[in-house]
Structures are given as structure tokens and as C-alpha cells.
Amino acid sequence: MLYKWAKLALTLMAGILLNGLCPPALANTTFAESASPDGGADTIPLASIALLLPLRSGPLGAAADAVRGGFLNAYERDKNGLAVTVIEAADTPGDMLAAYLAASKKYDILVGPLSRTGLTAIIQNGQVDKPTLALTQPDFSNGKEMTLPPQLLPVGLSIEAEARQVASWVGADYAPGKVFVLSTGAAWQKRVANAFVQQIQGSGLHADVMTLNLEDGVFNAGALAQLQQRIESEKPRLLFAALNADQARQIRSAVGLETPIFGISQLNPLTLNDNNPEHQIPELNGVRLLDIPWQVEADHPAVMVYPHQPVAADQRRNADLERLYALGIDAFRIAHEIAARNTVFQIDGVTGQLNISFGVGTPSFERIEPAAAYQNGIVTPLGAP
């Protein structure tokens, strides 16, 4: 059963929460709330949620802690009727699978894993019997798509999905013509470039993919000059930059302002309300991209409601960790809807407009992110793409 009656009188230890966040040392810790602490007749049923994260992982520990912070802060705002248990689950596929299978015997809803390899192990095991919100996307890099279990809903942030949304955006506004797709040999950039190219097909835009070589983070001057010559002679409608912000800055400085440049959230290393002049990138003014509301929409209703992660006064917020913190917020909101037995719903989330069908038929998940552009060296929202 999704719901089970429970009588509990849990008191959180003094000092557990600091600005709404659970300290890094806490794992396998339960947070719960009921309407009647004394166990009276008005006690409400609890849905139990297990949040499985590699909190002690070297590569993924910071990311896991960011997700947990967002998830628990969202839980603090709307905890009634729910119990959340944070479970340490190592990030190796075998350890994650073992933690998942153990948790699935005890909890109503499972949230995790965070790694693609962990999710692949769970899918291949074939024992997804409880509603499961994966915090990543399945790895289809080998070209063979796996059939997802009906109880599994991947809700992780996807740069490939962003690339497809950008392709639909420019396909509607710039066809017909040619688009230069720029990337380096980095694996994530190749995935983004491929996703864009696949989505652009049939739009009237023809994609010409170019892989540029980097040396110590710097593009070869000859390659940049050649790119500029091709732009002048072939006159592409736009450039799609499957790059990071520094790489895009080099491209922009080499080719000038005439040809529009589009990209994904990785073009934005800034965080919301970062007005430090030293962080601004005026070379990218006019470059258009997608990013989540948590990063670009200060007046978004949900963005205004949830607290941000506390950071030391001498530390700069990390954009990627902010995105994962926002993912934690929306993951809880989705789990809350599933706990309420809602099967088709929308959430105006801090990671985008979420359209979800889960619990009846084949699950579906769509995230639509707002369009944005660099203005005065910072990223500001545009209208709908």
C-alpha cells in the first residue's frame, strides 16, 4: 500500500537543521510529520519516501548533498502526511542496486539514484516494483534504448533535452538554412551536439557539425580563423554552441556579433542575482540559451518561496550545484503528487514547467525550461522560446 497508518513522536535532535539543511554527516536519517503527535484519532496516514544518495562519494558527494538540501527544504514546507528517510547509497552500480532493493521492501516511494550507471543497474535488474523517481536520465549512449519499467520516472536534469528544446526553438524561428554545430571532443558536448542534430532534422535547417580542438583550454587560432572564414562564405543562420561559457566566449571573440549563437545551460556559469562585476561575461551579450528558473527567474513564484543553500561569505555559489539543489526541490514536489495518487499533473517548478503522467499507462515526463540571453554580462530571461 502507498499509505500506511503510523503513530510516531519523533523529535529532531537540536542543531539538526541549519538554514533548513541537514548536516553532511547525517545519513539513513528519518524525518516525519503527522497531524496528531499524541497519536489521537486525527492522526493521518503517512507515505514513506526513501531518498537514496551517495553522500559519502568523492565524485558525487557534493552533488548528492545539494540534491538532499533541496529535497529536505521542500519537505519542510509541505511535510504533512509524509515521512522521508535519507539513505546513504554508494555510487557503484552494485552498491546502489543493493541499497535500492533493500529500500524497496520498506518504503512506498523511492527517489534515486543520482548516477546513470546506478540507474542502468536498477533497470537491468528488472525489479522496480515501487514508484521510483530517478534523479538522472538513462544512458542510451550505446544506441540501444532500454524499455523503462512502468513504475520508473526519470526526472533528472538533461542537457540533451535542453539541446532538443533549443533545436525546436531555432527550427521554428530560423529555417530554412544552415546551422554550424560546435563542440570539442568532450563526451558531454558530443551528446549535446548529437541531440541537437537529431532534433533539427526535418525543420528546414541543415546541421554542419564541427569538432574544435582545445589545448590547455584554448582553441587553436588557426581553427578559429578557419571557422570565421567559413561563416563569412557560407553564412549560416546561427551557431549552436555545445560548449561551456569560456569556450563560447572564445568563439564569440573570434567570429564577431553578426551570427546568432545559441546554447544550453552550460553557457551560464552564473547563479541567480550574482551581480559581481568580476563574474560577468559581456563578451557573450546577445547569446541565447536555456536554463532553469532557479538560475534566471528571480520573480518566479516557486523560486521566491524556497530558501537557497547557505554558503560562506568568502565562497562563490556553484551554478551546477544550484541546479542540483533545485532538482531536489522539484523531486520532492513530484513525489508529493505521486503520494497523493495524482496520475496526470503539472508543476510550475524551479527546474522548469513539468508535465507528468505517472501511475496509469506508460509514464511520461517533460521539462520545459525558459529562454534566456546574456545582457550586460549576465543571463536574463526572455519570453517563451
C-alpha positions in Angstrom: 0.0 0.0 0.0 1.1 3.5 -0.7 -0.3 4.8 2.5 0.1 3.2 5.9 -1.1 4.3 9.3 1.6 5.3 11.6 1.8 6.7 15.1 5.1 8.5 15.7 6.5 11.0 18.1 9.9 11.9 16.5 11.8 14.8 17.9 14.6 16.1 15.7 17.9 16.5 17.5 18.9 20.0 18.5 21.0 21.5 15.8 19.9 19.1 13.0 18.8 21.9 10.7 21.0 24.8 9.8 19.1 27.2 7.5 16.8 24.3 6.6 19.7 22.0 5.6 20.6 18.6 7.1 24.3 18.3 8.1 26.5 16.3 5.8 27.2 13.6 8.4 23.5 12.6 8.6 22.6 9.6 6.5 19.9 6.9 7.0 18.0 9.5 8.9 14.2 9.7 9.1 12.2 12.9 9.0 8.5 12.6 9.6 5.4 14.6 10.5 1.8 13.6 11.5 -1.2 15.7 12.3 -1.5 14.4 15.8 1.8 13.9 17.7 -0.1 12.2 20.6 -1.5 9.5 18.3 -5.1 10.7 18.6 -7.9 9.9 16.2 -6.9 12.7 13.8 -3.5 11.1 13.0 -3.2 11.0 9.2 -1.6 8.3 7.1 2.0 8.6 6.1 3.6 7.8 2.8 7.1 6.8 3.3 9.8 8.1 1.0 13.4 6.9 0.7 15.9 9.3 -0.7 18.9 7.3 -1.9 22.1 9.3 -2.4 25.8 8.7 -2.5 26.5 11.3 0.2 30.0 9.9 1.1 31.1 9.6 -2.5 34.2 11.6 -3.6 33.0 12.3 -7.1 29.3 12.7 -6.3 29.2 13.7 -2.7 28.8 17.4 -3.2 26.1 16.8 -5.9 24.2 14.4 -3.6 24.4 16.9 -0.7 22.9 19.6 -2.9 20.0 17.4 -4.0 19.4 16.4 -0.4 19.4 20.1 0.7 16.7 21.0 -1.9 14.6 17.9 -1.2 14.5 18.4 2.6 13.8 22.1 2.3 10.9 21.4 0.1 9.8 18.7 2.6 9.9 21.3 5.4 7.4 23.4 3.5 5.0 20.6 2.8 5.7 17.7 5.1 2.2 16.9 6.3 1.4 13.2 5.7 4.9 12.2 4.6 7.9 10.6 6.1 11.3 11.0 4.4 14.3 8.7 5.1 17.7 9.7 3.7 19.7 6.6 2.9 23.4 6.5 2.1 23.9 4.5 -1.1 27.3 4.2 -2.6 27.7 5.3 -6.2 29.0 2.0 -7.6 26.3 0.1 -9.6 26.3 -2.9 -7.3 26.1 -0.9 -4.1 23.3 1.3 -5.5 21.3 -1.7 -6.6 21.6 -3.4 -3.3 20.5 -0.2 -1.4 17.6 0.2 -3.8 16.4 -3.4 -3.5 16.6 -3.2 0.3 14.8 0.2 0.4 12.0 -1.0 -1.9 11.0 -3.6 0.7 10.4 -0.9 3.3 9.3 2.3 1.6 6.4 3.4 -0.5 8.2 5.8 -2.9 11.9 5.7 -3.8 13.9 8.7 -5.0 17.3 8.0 -6.7 19.8 7.1 -7.9 21.8 10.1 -9.0 24.2 8.3 -11.3 23.5 6.9 -14.8 25.4 3.7 -14.0 23.3 3.2 -10.9 20.1 3.7 -12.8 21.2 1.3 -15.6 21.9 -1.4 -12.9 18.4 -0.9 -11.5 16.7 -1.1 -14.9 18.6 -4.2 -15.9 17.8 -5.9 -12.7 14.1 -5.7 -13.6 12.8 -5.3 -10.0 11.2 -1.9 -10.0 8.0 -2.6 -8.0 7.6 0.7 -6.2 7.2 4.2 -7.6 10.7 5.4 -8.3 11.9 8.8 -9.2 15.3 8.6 -10.8 17.5 11.7 -10.4 19.3 11.2 -13.6 18.5 10.0 -17.2 19.0 6.5 -18.6 22.2 6.0 -20.5 21.4 5.2 -24.1 24.9 6.2 -25.4 25.4 2.7 -26.9 22.5 3.4 -29.2 20.3 0.7 -27.7 17.3 2.1 -25.8 16.1 0.2 -22.7 12.5 -0.3 -22.0 11.7 1.6 -18.8 9.6 -0.1 -16.1 6.2 1.5 -15.7 7.0 2.3 -12.0 10.1 4.3 -13.0 10.1 8.0 -13.8 13.4 9.6 -14.7 13.2 13.3 -13.6 16.9 14.3 -13.7 18.2 17.4 -15.4 19.2 16.6 -19.0 21.5 18.7 -21.1 20.4 16.6 -24.1 16.8 17.5 -23.5 17.9 21.2 -23.4 19.6 20.7 -26.8 16.5 19.2 -28.3 14.4 22.2 -26.9 16.9 24.6 -28.4 16.7 22.8 -31.8 12.9 23.1 -31.7 13.2 26.8 -30.9 15.6 27.7 -33.7 13.9 25.3 -36.1 10.8 27.4 -35.8 12.5 30.8 -36.0 15.4 30.4 -38.4 14.6 27.8 -41.0 15.4 27.3 -43.8 19.2 27.4 -43.9 22.4 26.0 -42.3 23.5 25.9 -38.7 27.0 25.2 -37.5 27.1 22.9 -34.5 30.3 23.5 -32.5 31.7 21.2 -29.9 35.0 19.8 -28.6 35.9 16.1 -28.1 34.3 16.1 -24.6 31.8 13.3 -24.2 29.0 15.5 -22.8 29.5 18.0 -25.6 29.2 15.2 -28.2 26.0 14.1 -26.6 24.6 17.6 -26.7 25.6 18.1 -30.3 24.1 14.8 -31.4 20.8 15.5 -29.6 20.6 18.9 -31.3 21.4 17.4 -34.7 18.8 14.7 -34.4 16.1 17.1 -33.3 16.8 19.6 -36.0 16.1 17.1 -38.8 13.0 17.9 -40.8 12.9 21.6 -39.6 14.4 23.0 -42.7 17.7 23.7 -41.1 20.8 21.6 -42.1 23.3 20.9 -39.4 27.0 21.0 -40.1 28.9 19.6 -37.1 32.4 20.9 -36.3 34.7 19.4 -33.6 37.2 22.0 -32.4 40.4 21.0 -30.7 41.4 22.6 -27.4 44.9 22.9 -25.9 45.0 23.9 -22.2 41.5 25.2 -22.6 42.3 27.4 -25.6 41.1 26.9 -29.1 43.7 26.9 -31.9 44.0 30.3 -33.5 44.1 28.7 -37.0 40.9 26.7 -36.3 39.2 29.9 -35.2 40.3 31.7 -38.3 39.0 28.9 -40.5 35.7 29.0 -38.7 35.4 32.7 -39.3 36.2 32.2 -43.0 33.5 29.6 -43.3 31.0 31.8 -41.6 31.7 34.6 -44.0 31.5 32.4 -47.0 28.6 30.0 -46.1 26.6 32.5 -44.0 25.0 30.0 -41.5 21.7 31.1 -39.9 23.2 30.6 -36.5 25.8 28.7 -34.4 24.8 26.1 -31.8 27.5 26.0 -29.2 27.7 22.7 -27.4 30.3 24.3 -25.2 30.9 25.9 -21.8 30.9 29.7 -21.3 34.6 30.2 -21.6 34.8 28.3 -24.9 31.8 30.2 -26.2 33.5 33.4 -25.2 36.5 32.5 -27.4 34.2 31.7 -30.3 32.3 34.9 -30.0 35.5 37.0 -29.8 36.8 35.3 -33.0 33.7 35.4 -35.2 32.1 38.6 -34.1 28.5 39.6 -33.3 26.7 39.2 -36.6 25.9 35.4 -36.5 23.5 34.5 -33.6 24.8 32.0 -31.1 22.5 29.6 -29.2 23.3 27.0 -26.4 22.2 25.2 -23.3 22.6 25.9 -19.6 26.3 25.1 -19.6 26.8 28.5 -21.2 25.7 30.0 -17.9 28.2 29.7 -15.0 26.5 32.4 -13.0 23.9 32.0 -10.3 20.8 33.9 -9.7 21.4 37.5 -8.5 25.2 37.2 -9.0 25.9 40.9 -9.6 29.6 40.7 -9.0 31.2 42.6 -12.0 34.2 40.2 -11.9 31.9 37.3 -12.8 30.1 39.0 -15.6 30.8 37.9 -19.2 30.0 40.9 -21.5 31.6 39.1 -24.5 28.5 36.9 -24.5 26.0 39.6 -24.7 23.2 38.6 -27.1 24.0 34.8 -26.8 20.7 32.9 -26.2 20.3 29.8 -24.2 18.0 27.8 -21.9 18.4 27.5 -18.1 16.1 26.6 -15.2 14.0 29.2 -13.4 16.1 28.8 -10.3 19.0 30.2 -12.3 17.4 33.0 -14.2 13.9 33.9 -12.9 14.1 35.8 -9.6 10.4 36.6 -9.7 9.2 33.1 -10.4 6.7 32.2 -7.6 8.4 29.0 -6.6 11.9 30.5 -6.8 10.8 33.2 -4.4 9.4 30.7 -1.9 12.3 28.2 -1.3 15.4 29.2 0.5 18.8 29.0 -1.2 21.7 27.0 0.0 23.8 28.8 2.6 27.4 29.4 1.6 30.3 31.0 3.4 30.7 34.7 2.8 34.0 34.1 1.0 32.6 31.4 -1.3 31.0 31.8 -4.7 27.8 29.8 -5.4 28.3 27.0 -7.9 25.9 27.0 -10.7 25.8 23.3 -11.3 25.2 22.6 -7.6 22.4 25.2 -7.6 20.8 23.3 -10.4 21.0 20.1 -8.4 19.6 21.8 -5.3 16.7 22.9 -7.5 16.3 19.4 -8.8 15.9 18.2 -5.1 13.1 20.7 -4.6 11.2 19.6 -7.6 11.9 15.9 -7.0 10.1 16.2 -3.6 7.2 18.1 -5.2 6.8 15.3 -7.7 7.0 12.6 -5.0 4.3 14.6 -3.1 2.0 14.4 -6.1 2.6 10.7 -6.5 1.9 10.1 -2.8 -1.4 11.9 -3.3 -2.2 9.4 -6.0 -2.3 12.1 -8.8 -1.5 10.5 -12.1 -1.5 13.3 -14.6 -0.3 16.7 -13.3 1.8 19.8 -14.0 4.2 21.6 -11.7 5.4 25.1 -12.3 8.8 24.0 -10.9 12.1 25.7 -10.1 13.6 23.5 -12.8 11.0 24.3 -15.4 7.5 23.7 -16.4 7.0 20.0 -15.6 4.3 17.9 -17.4 4.0 14.4 -15.9 1.9 11.3 -16.4 2.7 8.5 -13.9 0.7 5.6 -12.5 -1.5 4.8 -15.4 -0.1 3.5 -18.7 3.4 4.4 -19.9 5.0 7.1 -17.7 5.9 10.4 -19.4 8.0 13.4 -18.2 8.6 16.7 -19.9 10.6 19.7 -18.6 10.3 23.0 -20.5 13.0 25.5 -19.5 12.7 29.2 -20.0 14.6 31.0 -22.7 17.3 33.5 -21.6 20.0 35.7 -23.1 23.2 37.5 -21.9 22.6 41.2 -21.3 25.1 43.4 -19.6 27.3 40.3 -18.9 24.6 38.4 -17.0 21.9 35.9 -18.1 18.3 37.3 -18.0 15.0 35.7 -19.0 13.4 36.2 -22.4 9.9 35.3 -23.5 8.8 31.8 -24.3 11.1 30.2 -26.9 
